[in-house]
Structures are given as structure tokens and as C-alpha cells.
């Protein structure tokens, strides 16, 4: 039987440089994580570990949450990278800009 897969949400402060990320991955591997993959743009690390290692993985500094694969719950938007935090605002700003441009072009006619 293979080890279960985990998705680990990390604090972006522990992933803002390659050295910090390598240190965090090394600590997670020491805690029992294998087959590690980093999704640094969304502050997620995935890997496999024995089920009884979940609490040890969660105690690694920089880890916000440890969850089984398929059950991922991202932290509140404020904890994510700033450029990902407010996509609805960016979308609203884009719509406002389009409406503004269309009003200006209709006035010229």
C-alpha cells in the first residue's frame, strides 16, 4: 500500500526566496514527506507521507495547513500572495475601464 498524498499550504514568507523554500522542503522531508513537488506561485507543496506523519508535517515552521489530497481548503485570500488575493477587484477594474472607453468613443460620434 502506498503512502497517502498530502497538500501542504505554506506561509509565503517561507517561500519568497529559493533558499527559504529549499530549507522548508528539507524540513518537510526530514518530517517524513517524499515525492515532493512545489507549487510556489500558490504556496502549496505536495508529497507523500505515512498518515501518522501529518501532525509532524503540520508542526514544521512555515506550514499553515496539511490536508489529504482531494480535500484542499486554501487559506483566506489575505494569506495568499497579493497578486492572487483580489482577482474579482481586477476583473471589476477591467470592466470599468471597458465601460469608460465605450462611453468616450460614443461621445466622439
RAJOHU-V188735 format. One record per residue. N is the residue number from 1. RES is the residue in one small letter. SS is DSSP state (helix for helix, strand for strand, loop for the rest). PSI is psi in degrees with one decimal (NA if undefined). OMEGA is omega as a letter, one per 40 degrees, with the letter a starting at -180 (NA if undefined). Layout:
((N	RES	SS	PSI	OMEGA) (N	RES	SS	PSI	OMEGA))
This chain:
((1	x	loop	130.7	a) (2	x	loop	157.6	i) (3	x	loop	145.6	i) (4	x	strand	153.8	i) (5	x	strand	143.5	i) (6	x	strand	150.3	i) (7	x	strand	126.8	a) (8	x	strand	120.6	i) (9	x	strand	127.7	a) (10	x	strand	152.8	i) (11	x	loop	129.7	a) (12	x	helix	-22.8	i) (13	x	helix	-22.8	i) (14	x	helix	6.4	a) (15	x	loop	12.5	a) (16	x	loop	-8.6	i) (17	x	loop	156.9	i) (18	x	helix	-38.1	a) (19	x	helix	-43.1	i) (20	x	helix	-41.0	i) (21	x	helix	-43.3	i) (22	x	helix	-40.8	i) (23	x	helix	-44.1	i) (24	x	helix	-44.7	i) (25	x	helix	-42.0	i) (26	x	helix	-42.5	i) (27	x	helix	-39.9	i) (28	x	helix	-40.1	i) (29	x	helix	-39.5	i) (30	x	helix	-28.8	i) (31	x	loop	-3.2	i) (32	x	loop	2.4	a) (33	x	loop	136.1	i) (34	x	strand	173.7	a) (35	x	strand	48.7	a) (36	x	strand	134.8	i) (37	x	strand	134.9	a) (38	x	strand	127.7	i) (39	x	strand	68.9	a) (40	x	helix	-28.6	a) (41	x	helix	-23.3	i) (42	x	helix	14.7	i) (43	x	loop	48.0	i) (44	x	strand	138.4	i) (45	x	strand	133.1	i) (46	x	strand	157.2	i) (47	x	strand	-176.8	a) (48	x	strand	145.5	i) (49	x	strand	157.9	i) (50	x	loop	145.5	a) (51	x	helix	-33.7	a) (52	x	helix	-1.7	i) (53	x	helix	-5.6	a) (54	x	helix	-44.8	a) (55	x	helix	-33.2	i) (56	x	helix	-40.7	i) (57	x	helix	-40.7	a) (58	x	helix	-23.7	a) (59	x	loop	-4.4	i) (60	x	loop	129.2	i) (61	x	loop	131.8	a) (62	x	loop	-10.3	i) (63	x	strand	125.6	i) (64	x	strand	-34.2	a) (65	x	strand	147.7	i) (66	x	strand	122.1	a) (67	x	strand	151.2	i) (68	x	strand	147.1	i) (69	x	loop	139.8	i) (70	x	loop	-4.9	a) (71	x	loop	30.0	a) (72	x	loop	130.7	i) (73	x	loop	110.0	a) (74	x	loop	151.7	i) (75	x	loop	171.3	i) (76	x	loop	151.5	a) (77	x	helix	-32.2	a) (78	x	helix	-23.9	a) (79	x	helix	-14.2	i) (80	x	loop	171.1	i) (81	x	loop	141.0	a) (82	x	helix	-38.6	a) (83	x	helix	-16.2	i) (84	x	helix	-8.0	a) (85	x	helix	-33.0	a) (86	x	loop	62.3	a) (87	x	helix	-30.7	a) (88	x	helix	-32.3	i) (89	x	helix	-43.3	i) (90	x	helix	-41.2	i) (91	x	helix	-43.4	i) (92	x	helix	-41.5	i) (93	x	helix	-39.3	i) (94	x	helix	-43.6	i) (95	x	helix	-42.7	i) (96	x	helix	-41.6	i) (97	x	helix	-40.8	i) (98	x	helix	-42.8	i) (99	x	helix	-43.1	i) (100	x	helix	-43.8	i) (101	x	helix	-39.9	a) (102	x	helix	-33.7	i) (103	x	helix	-41.6	i) (104	x	helix	-42.8	a) (105	x	helix	-31.0	i) (106	x	helix	-27.8	i) (107	x	helix	-30.9	a) (108	x	helix	-25.6	a) (109	x	loop	NA	NA))
